[in-house]
Amino acid sequence: MTKLALVRHGETDWNVEGRYQGQADPPLNEHGRAQARAAAQKAAALHPDAIYSSPLKRAWETALAISQAAGLPVIPEPRLKEINQGCWEGMLVTDIRRQFPEEFRIWLERPWDLEMPDRESLHDLERRVLEAVWEIVGRHPGETVVLVTHKLPIAIVKIDYAGVPREKIWDIIPLNADLAIVEVKDTPHGDPPETGGD
Protein backbone atom coordinates (compact mmCIF):
# COMPACT_ATOMS: atom_id res chain seq x y z
CA MET A 1 0.00 0.00 0.00
CA THR A 2 1.13 3.53 -0.77
CA LYS A 3 0.28 6.07 1.92
CA LEU A 4 -0.89 9.43 0.60
CA ALA A 5 -0.72 12.38 2.98
CA LEU A 6 -3.22 14.86 1.54
CA VAL A 7 -2.48 18.44 2.62
CA ARG A 8 -4.70 21.37 1.75
CA HIS A 9 -2.91 24.70 1.30
CA GLY A 10 -2.89 27.32 4.05
CA GLU A 11 -5.20 30.30 4.23
CA THR A 12 -5.27 33.15 1.70
CA ASP A 13 -6.94 36.54 1.91
CA TRP A 14 -9.49 35.24 -0.59
CA ASN A 15 -10.43 32.44 1.81
CA VAL A 16 -11.08 35.07 4.48
CA GLU A 17 -13.08 37.28 2.10
CA GLY A 18 -15.20 34.42 0.74
CA ARG A 19 -13.91 34.65 -2.83
CA TYR A 20 -13.85 31.67 -5.17
CA GLN A 21 -10.23 30.90 -6.02
CA GLY A 22 -10.27 28.02 -8.46
CA GLN A 23 -7.14 28.35 -10.58
CA ALA A 24 -6.63 32.02 -9.74
CA ASP A 25 -3.37 32.45 -7.88
CA PRO A 26 -3.47 34.43 -4.63
CA PRO A 27 -0.61 33.70 -2.21
CA LEU A 28 -0.83 32.63 1.41
CA ASN A 29 -1.50 35.34 3.96
CA GLU A 30 0.39 35.61 7.24
CA HIS A 31 -1.93 33.18 9.01
CA GLY A 32 -1.69 30.80 6.06
CA ARG A 33 2.11 30.79 6.30
CA ALA A 34 1.86 29.90 10.00
CA GLN A 35 -0.58 27.13 9.13
CA ALA A 36 1.84 25.84 6.49
CA ARG A 37 4.64 25.65 9.03
CA ALA A 38 2.41 23.69 11.43
CA ALA A 39 1.31 21.32 8.66
CA ALA A 40 4.95 20.88 7.67
CA GLN A 41 5.83 19.48 11.09
CA LYS A 42 2.98 16.97 10.89
CA ALA A 43 3.91 15.93 7.37
CA ALA A 44 7.63 15.63 8.16
CA ALA A 45 6.81 13.37 11.12
CA LEU A 46 5.49 10.83 8.60
CA HIS A 47 8.99 10.58 7.07
CA PRO A 48 7.70 10.96 3.52
CA ASP A 49 9.57 9.65 0.50
CA ALA A 50 8.34 12.34 -1.89
CA ILE A 51 6.38 15.60 -2.02
CA TYR A 52 4.18 16.57 -4.94
CA SER A 53 2.31 19.86 -5.20
CA SER A 54 -0.08 21.87 -7.27
CA PRO A 55 1.96 24.73 -8.77
CA LEU A 56 -0.55 27.38 -7.64
CA LYS A 57 1.13 29.76 -5.17
CA ARG A 58 -0.97 28.89 -2.13
CA ALA A 59 -0.22 25.17 -2.49
CA TRP A 60 3.39 25.65 -3.58
CA GLU A 61 4.20 27.88 -0.58
CA THR A 62 2.66 25.25 1.70
CA ALA A 63 4.68 22.52 0.00
CA LEU A 64 7.92 24.52 0.38
CA ALA A 65 7.38 24.63 4.14
CA ILE A 66 7.00 20.84 4.13
CA SER A 67 10.06 20.53 1.90
CA GLN A 68 12.15 22.47 4.39
CA ALA A 69 10.93 20.37 7.33
CA ALA A 70 11.29 17.03 5.55
CA GLY A 71 14.46 17.73 3.59
CA LEU A 72 12.92 16.76 0.26
CA PRO A 73 12.39 18.65 -3.00
CA VAL A 74 8.91 19.55 -4.18
CA ILE A 75 7.81 18.01 -7.47
CA PRO A 76 5.28 20.15 -9.37
CA GLU A 77 2.16 18.34 -10.61
CA PRO A 78 -0.21 20.62 -12.55
CA ARG A 79 -3.00 18.04 -12.47
CA LEU A 80 -3.30 18.66 -8.71
CA LYS A 81 -4.56 22.21 -9.33
CA GLU A 82 -7.97 23.21 -8.00
CA ILE A 83 -10.99 22.98 -10.29
CA ASN A 84 -11.18 25.71 -12.92
CA GLN A 85 -14.16 27.82 -11.80
CA GLY A 86 -14.28 29.96 -14.93
CA CYS A 87 -15.95 33.35 -14.47
CA TRP A 88 -16.65 32.61 -10.80
CA GLU A 89 -12.96 32.93 -9.97
CA GLY A 90 -12.31 36.06 -7.91
CA MET A 91 -16.00 36.60 -7.21
CA LEU A 92 -17.51 36.77 -3.74
CA VAL A 93 -19.88 33.95 -2.91
CA THR A 94 -22.67 36.47 -2.33
CA ASP A 95 -22.20 37.86 -5.84
CA ILE A 96 -22.14 34.41 -7.43
CA ARG A 97 -25.37 33.53 -5.64
CA ARG A 98 -27.00 36.74 -6.94
CA GLN A 99 -25.71 36.64 -10.53
CA PHE A 100 -25.95 32.87 -11.11
CA PRO A 101 -28.82 31.75 -8.85
CA GLU A 102 -29.78 28.55 -10.71
CA GLU A 103 -26.21 27.43 -11.43
CA PHE A 104 -25.18 28.10 -7.83
CA ARG A 105 -28.16 26.14 -6.52
CA ILE A 106 -27.15 23.16 -8.65
CA TRP A 107 -23.55 23.54 -7.48
CA LEU A 108 -24.64 23.32 -3.85
CA GLU A 109 -27.32 20.64 -4.22
CA ARG A 110 -26.15 18.48 -7.16
CA PRO A 111 -22.55 19.53 -7.86
CA TRP A 112 -21.81 16.56 -10.13
CA ASP A 113 -24.54 17.78 -12.49
CA LEU A 114 -23.26 21.33 -12.99
CA GLU A 115 -22.07 22.04 -16.53
CA MET A 116 -20.99 25.55 -17.54
CA PRO A 117 -19.16 26.40 -20.77
CA ASP A 118 -16.24 28.25 -19.18
CA ARG A 119 -15.45 25.94 -16.27
CA GLU A 120 -14.46 22.37 -15.44
CA SER A 121 -17.05 19.91 -14.26
CA LEU A 122 -16.38 17.69 -11.27
CA HIS A 123 -16.12 14.80 -13.72
CA ASP A 124 -13.34 16.60 -15.60
CA LEU A 125 -11.56 17.32 -12.32
CA GLU A 126 -11.92 13.72 -11.23
CA ARG A 127 -10.34 12.42 -14.42
CA ARG A 128 -7.23 14.58 -14.22
CA VAL A 129 -6.70 14.21 -10.47
CA LEU A 130 -7.05 10.42 -10.52
CA GLU A 131 -4.74 10.17 -13.51
CA ALA A 132 -2.09 12.08 -11.55
CA VAL A 133 -2.59 10.02 -8.39
CA TRP A 134 -2.44 6.75 -10.38
CA GLU A 135 0.90 7.78 -11.88
CA ILE A 136 2.32 8.97 -8.55
CA VAL A 137 1.34 5.77 -6.76
CA GLY A 138 2.89 3.79 -9.59
CA ARG A 139 6.19 5.64 -9.04
CA HIS A 140 6.14 5.17 -5.25
CA PRO A 141 4.80 1.70 -4.41
CA GLY A 142 4.75 1.05 -0.69
CA GLU A 143 6.05 4.53 0.12
CA THR A 144 4.64 7.61 1.85
CA VAL A 145 3.92 10.52 -0.46
CA VAL A 146 2.73 14.02 0.44
CA LEU A 147 0.29 15.61 -2.01
CA VAL A 148 -0.21 19.35 -1.43
CA THR A 149 -3.33 20.44 -3.22
CA HIS A 150 -6.79 22.00 -2.82
CA LYS A 151 -10.14 21.19 -1.27
CA LEU A 152 -11.88 19.59 -4.25
CA PRO A 153 -8.96 17.43 -5.44
CA ILE A 154 -8.62 16.15 -1.87
CA ALA A 155 -12.35 15.37 -1.74
CA ILE A 156 -12.06 13.54 -5.07
CA VAL A 157 -9.25 11.32 -3.73
CA LYS A 158 -11.29 10.54 -0.61
CA ILE A 159 -14.31 9.61 -2.72
CA ASP A 160 -12.41 7.36 -5.10
CA TYR A 161 -9.92 5.77 -2.70
CA ALA A 162 -11.55 5.97 0.73
CA GLY A 163 -15.05 4.94 -0.31
CA VAL A 164 -16.84 8.18 0.55
CA PRO A 165 -20.18 8.45 -1.34
CA ARG A 166 -20.05 10.97 -4.16
CA GLU A 167 -23.08 12.87 -2.86
CA LYS A 168 -21.15 13.54 0.39
CA ILE A 169 -18.54 15.69 -1.32
CA TRP A 170 -19.41 18.86 0.61
CA ASP A 171 -19.15 16.95 3.90
CA ILE A 172 -15.48 16.05 3.38
CA ILE A 173 -14.01 19.41 2.40
CA PRO A 174 -10.82 19.87 4.45
CA LEU A 175 -9.96 23.02 6.37
CA ASN A 176 -6.94 25.05 5.34
CA ALA A 177 -3.69 23.18 6.07
CA ASP A 178 -5.49 20.01 7.18
CA LEU A 179 -3.65 16.72 6.67
CA ALA A 180 -5.48 13.47 5.92
CA ILE A 181 -4.07 10.01 5.24
CA VAL A 182 -5.42 7.77 2.48
CA GLU A 183 -3.90 4.37 1.74
CA VAL A 184 -3.96 3.27 -1.87
CA LYS A 185 -3.35 -0.20 -3.23
CA ASP A 186 -0.17 -0.09 -5.24
CA THR A 187 -0.99 0.60 -8.87
CA PRO A 188 -0.11 -2.17 -11.31
CA HIS A 189 1.12 -1.19 -14.71
CA GLY A 190 -1.82 -0.76 -17.05
CA ASP A 191 -4.76 1.53 -17.46
CA PRO A 192 -5.77 4.11 -14.84
CA PRO A 193 -8.74 3.25 -12.63
CA GLU A 194 -12.23 3.84 -13.95
CA THR A 195 -13.92 6.98 -12.68
CA GLY A 196 -17.56 7.33 -11.82
CA GLY A 197 -18.40 8.39 -15.35
CA ASP A 198 -20.36 11.37 -16.58
Secondary structure, 3 states (H helix, E strand, C coil): CEEEEEEECCCEHHHHHCECCCCCCCCECHHHHHHHHHHHHHHHCCCCCEEEECCCHHHHHHHHHHHHHHCCCEEECHHHCCCCCHHHCCCEHHHHHHHCHHHHHHHHHCHHHCCCCCCCCHHHHHHHHHHHHHHHHHHCCCCEEEEEECHHHHHHHHHHHCCCCHHHHHHHCCCCCCEEEEEECCCCCCCCCCCCCC
